[in-house]
């Protein structure tokens, strides 16, 4: 489970099974997991055929792709596969090889781009990843992206024809946010006192998530709401730097950066928050905003990428200027100072989840792509 890509792959697979598709997922190994398991109708095959430690990430990716190919060959020796569906460049080598070995159509979902993550291509490593993304899109019969923003990005980055791209949004399992929570106040009191507004954010501690902007905004919010509390949860390379930033601003007693938070505590954290703030500088979709909406927590986001498409300003949440601590602080204060309006936005946002970001609807849209690809492929 690494970010939105893994969660999307899990939940779209389960939704496709619910929509009467047979789905086999080939994925990476994880300690303590079986080589094969069926979870919610999805057949999961984990690559476990190399037990040595790779010297670097790209060596690991290469070995992983060889493992995918071997696992897929065993699988395809016993059953007929109609579509190969690859999620991002990490599995591009295996997906393209299997496409040509078995003469099967390939569909690609692009969740993010190397150019978008780094605001351009600046070195040979980034250029390699960028090239693999281009190669996967070139070999794919169709490419799926999650937002209009990502459609424009893949067209610009890879010269992909617009007619080859399908926009299908990510979804959210609303049910997992509706659970008995009798110790909600006890859980919240470990983070803030009853009279203290609680602002939360969750994600990987990397530059593009913009948590440095949130910490600067927190200092501004605390000037007018000195009793507010901030919890910014997640792990990553910037964690220590962000902690130092809070200390340098003199707000370390009001800003908690706990690092990794379990899925269970994440759900609880969103349930007890007064505001969920997501200040991303680059965000192809922004599934974190959907999670906050499902938890019925008001959202404040930067107007960038997919987040800008998910949130309707002043209706389903607040949008603020990308990279601006002052604008982000303004959005947070608007929610805190207008609780009735915030509650109305929460209701509007939840209805949007039901009508648009619904896995049953998304699975049907994905099936239509598969059916089109299969029909065109067999027509030659």
C-alpha positions in Angstrom: 0.0 0.0 0.0 1.9 3.0 -1.3 -0.3 6.1 -2.0 -3.3 6.4 -4.2 -2.1 4.0 -6.9 -2.3 0.9 -4.7 -5.6 1.9 -3.2 -7.1 2.5 -6.6 -5.8 -0.8 -7.9 -7.4 -2.6 -5.0 -10.7 -0.9 -5.1 -11.3 -0.9 -8.9 -10.4 -4.6 -9.0 -13.0 -5.4 -6.3 -15.6 -3.2 -8.1 -15.0 -4.9 -11.4 -15.6 -8.3 -9.7 -18.8 -6.9 -8.4 -19.7 -5.9 -11.9 -19.2 -9.5 -13.1 -15.6 -9.4 -14.4 -12.9 -12.0 -13.5 -9.9 -10.1 -12.2 -6.4 -11.4 -11.4 -4.0 -9.0 -9.9 -0.3 -9.6 -10.0 1.5 -7.4 -7.5 4.6 -7.1 -5.3 5.5 -9.3 -2.4 4.9 -8.1 1.2 6.2 -9.7 4.4 3.7 -12.1 5.9 1.4 -12.3 2.9 0.6 -15.5 1.0 1.7 -16.1 -2.6 -1.9 -16.4 -3.6 -5.1 -15.2 -2.0 -8.6 -14.4 -3.0 -9.8 -11.1 -1.3 -13.4 -9.9 -2.0 -13.5 -12.0 -5.1 -10.2 -10.7 -6.6 -7.5 -13.3 -7.2 -4.2 -11.9 -6.0 -0.9 -13.3 -7.0 2.2 -11.9 -5.3 5.7 -12.1 -6.8 7.8 -14.0 -4.3 10.4 -15.7 -6.5 13.4 -13.5 -5.6 14.5 -13.3 -2.1 17.7 -11.2 -2.3 18.0 -7.5 -1.7 18.3 -5.4 -4.8 21.0 -2.7 -4.7 18.7 0.1 -5.7 15.1 0.8 -6.6 15.5 0.4 -10.3 17.1 -3.0 -10.0 14.2 -4.0 -7.8 11.7 -2.8 -10.4 13.5 -4.8 -13.1 13.5 -8.0 -11.0 9.8 -7.4 -10.1 8.9 -7.2 -13.8 10.6 -10.5 -14.5 8.6 -12.0 -11.6 5.4 -10.6 -13.0 6.1 -12.2 -16.4 6.8 -15.6 -14.8 3.7 -15.4 -12.6 1.6 -14.3 -15.6 2.9 -17.2 -17.7 1.9 -19.7 -15.1 -1.5 -18.1 -14.8 -2.1 -17.8 -18.6 -1.2 -21.5 -19.0 -4.4 -22.5 -17.2 -6.9 -19.8 -18.1 -7.8 -17.4 -20.9 -7.1 -13.7 -20.4 -8.8 -11.1 -22.5 -7.2 -7.8 -21.4 -3.9 -6.9 -19.8 -4.3 -3.7 -17.6 -1.1 -2.0 -16.4 -1.0 0.7 -13.7 1.8 3.1 -14.3 5.4 2.7 -15.5 6.5 0.3 -12.7 5.0 -2.6 -14.5 5.5 -1.4 -18.1 8.2 -3.9 -19.1 6.2 -6.9 -18.0 2.9 -5.6 -19.4 4.4 -4.8 -22.8 6.2 -8.2 -23.0 3.1 -10.1 -22.1 1.1 -8.2 -24.7 3.4 -9.3 -27.5 4.0 -12.9 -26.1 0.3 -13.6 -26.0 -1.1 -11.2 -28.6 -3.4 -9.5 -26.1 -4.6 -5.9 -26.0 -3.0 -3.7 -23.3 -4.8 -0.9 -21.4 -2.8 1.5 -19.3 -3.9 3.7 -16.4 -1.6 6.6 -15.8 -1.9 7.8 -12.2 0.9 10.4 -12.2 3.9 11.5 -14.4 7.5 11.9 -13.6 7.5 15.4 -15.2 4.5 16.4 -13.0 6.1 15.1 -9.8 9.3 17.0 -10.4 8.0 20.0 -12.4 10.0 18.9 -15.4 12.7 16.4 -16.3 16.0 17.4 -14.9 18.3 14.3 -14.9 19.0 10.9 -16.5 17.0 9.0 -13.9 13.9 11.2 -14.4 14.3 10.9 -18.1 14.4 7.1 -17.9 11.1 7.0 -16.0 9.6 9.6 -18.4 10.7 7.4 -21.3 9.1 4.3 -19.7 5.9 6.2 -19.3 6.0 7.2 -22.9 6.7 3.6 -23.9 3.7 2.2 -21.9 1.3 4.8 -23.5 2.7 4.0 -26.9 2.1 0.3 -26.5 -1.3 0.6 -24.9 -4.5 0.3 -27.0 -6.1 2.9 -24.8 -5.0 5.0 -21.8 -7.1 5.8 -18.8 -6.6 8.9 -16.7 -8.5 10.1 -13.6 -9.1 13.8 -14.5 -9.1 16.4 -17.2 -5.9 17.8 -15.8 -4.2 14.4 -16.3 -5.6 14.1 -19.8 -3.9 17.4 -20.7 -0.7 16.3 -19.0 -0.3 13.0 -20.9 -1.2 14.6 -24.2 1.5 17.2 -23.5 4.1 14.9 -22.2 3.8 11.9 -24.6 2.1 13.4 -27.7 -0.8 11.1 -27.1 -3.8 11.6 -29.3 -6.8 12.8 -27.3 -9.0 10.2 -29.0 -6.9 7.4 -27.3 -7.6 8.7 -23.8 -10.5 7.9 -21.5 -11.2 9.9 -18.3 -12.5 7.8 -15.5 -12.3 9.3 -12.0 -11.1 7.5 -8.9 -13.7 6.4 -6.3 -14.1 5.9 -2.6 -15.4 3.1 -0.4 -17.9 5.2 1.6 -18.9 2.3 3.8 -15.5 2.0 5.5 -15.9 5.5 7.0 -19.3 4.6 8.6 -18.4 2.5 11.6 -19.3 2.5 15.3 -16.9 4.9 17.0 -17.9 5.1 20.7 -14.5 6.3 21.8 -14.5 9.2 19.4 -14.1 11.9 22.0 -11.4 9.9 23.9 -9.5 9.5 20.6 -9.9 13.2 19.8 -8.8 14.3 23.3 -5.5 12.6 22.7 -5.0 15.2 19.9 -6.8 18.3 21.1 -9.0 19.6 23.9 -12.7 19.9 23.3 -12.6 23.6 22.6 -9.6 23.4 20.2 -10.3 23.2 16.5 -8.5 20.2 14.9 -7.1 20.6 11.4 -5.6 17.4 9.8 -3.8 16.5 6.7 -2.4 13.1 5.5 0.0 12.1 2.8 3.5 11.2 1.9 6.1 13.7 3.2 7.4 14.7 -0.2 7.7 18.3 -1.7 4.8 17.9 -4.2 2.3 17.3 -1.3 2.9 20.9 -0.1 3.0 20.2 3.6 5.6 23.0 3.9 2.9 25.3 2.7 0.5 24.0 5.4 3.0 24.6 8.2 3.5 28.2 7.1 -0.3 28.5 6.8 -0.7 27.1 10.3 1.4 29.9 11.7 -1.0 32.4 10.1 -4.1 30.6 11.3 -2.8 30.5 14.9 -2.5 34.3 14.9 -6.3 34.5 14.8 -7.1 31.1 16.3 -4.4 30.5 18.8 -6.1 27.5 20.3 -6.1 25.5 17.0 -4.3 22.2 16.7 -2.8 20.7 13.5 -2.0 17.0 12.9 -0.1 16.3 9.7 0.3 12.5 9.4 2.4 10.4 7.0 6.0 9.3 6.4 8.6 10.3 3.9 11.9 12.0 3.4 10.7 15.5 4.4 9.4 14.6 7.9 12.4 15.8 9.9 12.6 19.0 7.8 8.9 19.7 8.4 9.3 19.2 12.1 12.2 21.6 12.1 10.2 24.1 10.1 7.4 24.1 12.8 10.0 24.6 15.5 11.6 27.5 13.7 8.2 29.2 13.4 7.6 28.7 17.1 4.5 26.5 16.6 5.8 23.0 17.3 3.5 22.8 20.4 0.5 23.3 18.1 1.6 21.2 15.1 2.0 17.4 15.4 3.8 15.3 12.8 3.4 11.8 14.1 4.8 10.0 11.0 3.1 6.8 9.9 -0.6 6.4 10.9 -2.4 3.0 10.6 -5.4 2.8 8.3 -7.7 2.4 11.3 -6.3 5.5 13.0 -6.4 7.4 9.7 -10.2 6.8 9.4 -10.6 7.9 13.0 -8.5 11.0 12.5 -10.6 12.1 9.6 -13.8 11.4 11.5 -12.8 13.7 14.5 -11.3 16.5 12.5 -12.9 19.9 12.0 -11.0 20.6 8.8 -9.1 18.4 6.3 -6.5 20.5 4.5 -4.6 19.3 1.4 -2.1 21.9 0.0 -0.6 19.8 -2.9 1.6 21.5 -5.4 1.1 18.5 -7.8 -1.9 16.2 -7.5 -3.1 14.1 -10.5 -6.4 13.3 -8.7 -6.5 13.7 -4.9 -8.2 10.7 -3.4 -7.4 12.1 0.0 -10.1 14.7 -0.6 -12.6 12.0 -1.3 -11.7 10.3 2.0 -12.3 13.4 4.0 -15.6 13.9 2.2 -16.6 10.3 3.0 -15.7 11.0 6.7 -18.0 14.1 6.5 -15.2 16.5 7.2 -15.0 19.9 5.4 -12.1 20.0 2.9 -9.8 22.9 2.0 -7.5 22.2 -1.0 -5.1 23.9 -3.3 -6.6 24.6 -6.7 -4.3 22.3 -8.6 -4.6 19.1 -10.7 -7.4 16.7 -9.8 -8.1 18.4 -6.5 -9.4 21.4 -8.5 -11.8 19.2 -10.4 -13.0 17.3 -7.3 -13.9 20.3 -5.2 -16.4 22.9 -6.3 -15.4 26.0 -4.5 -17.8 27.1 -1.8 -20.1 24.2 -2.5 -18.3 20.9 -1.8 -15.2 22.5 -0.1 -12.8 25.5 -0.3 -10.2 26.0 -3.0 -7.2 28.1 -2.4 -4.3 29.3 -4.5 -1.5 26.7 -5.1 1.7 27.4 -3.1 0.2 30.3 -1.1 0.2 29.9 2.7 -1.9 33.0 3.1 -4.6 31.7 0.8 -4.6 28.3 2.5 -4.9 29.9 5.9 -7.8 32.0 4.6 -9.6 28.8 3.4 -9.1 27.1 6.8 -10.4 30.1 8.7 -13.5 30.4 6.4 -14.4 26.8 7.5 -13.7 27.4 11.2 -15.6 30.8 11.3 -18.7 29.6 9.4 -19.7 26.2 10.8 -23.2 26.2 9.3 -21.8 26.8 5.9 -19.2 24.1 6.5 -21.9 21.6 7.4 -23.8 22.4 4.3 -20.7 21.9 2.1 -20.1 18.5 3.8 -23.6 17.4 2.8 -23.1 18.6 -0.8 -19.7 16.8 -0.9 -21.1 13.5 0.3 -23.9 13.6 -2.3 -21.2 14.1 -5.0 -19.5 10.9 -3.8 -22.7 9.0 -4.3 -23.4 10.5 -7.8 -19.9 10.6 -9.3 -17.1 9.0 -7.3 -18.9 5.8 -6.9 -17.0 2.5 -7.6 -20.0 0.8 -9.1 -20.3 3.6 -11.7 -16.6 3.7 -12.2 -16.5 -0.1 -12.7 -19.1 0.1 -15.4 -17.2 2.9 -17.2 -14.0 0.7 -17.0 -15.9 -2.3 -18.4 -17.0 -0.1 -21.4 -13.4 0.6 -22.1 -12.5 -3.1 -22.0 -15.4 -3.9 -24.3 -14.4 -1.3 -26.8 -10.8 -2.4 -26.7 -11.7 -6.1 -27.1 -14.1 -5.3 -30.0 -11.6 -3.1 -31.9 -8.8 -5.6 -31.3 -10.7 -8.6 -32.7 -11.9 -6.5 -35.6 -8.3 -6.1 -36.5 
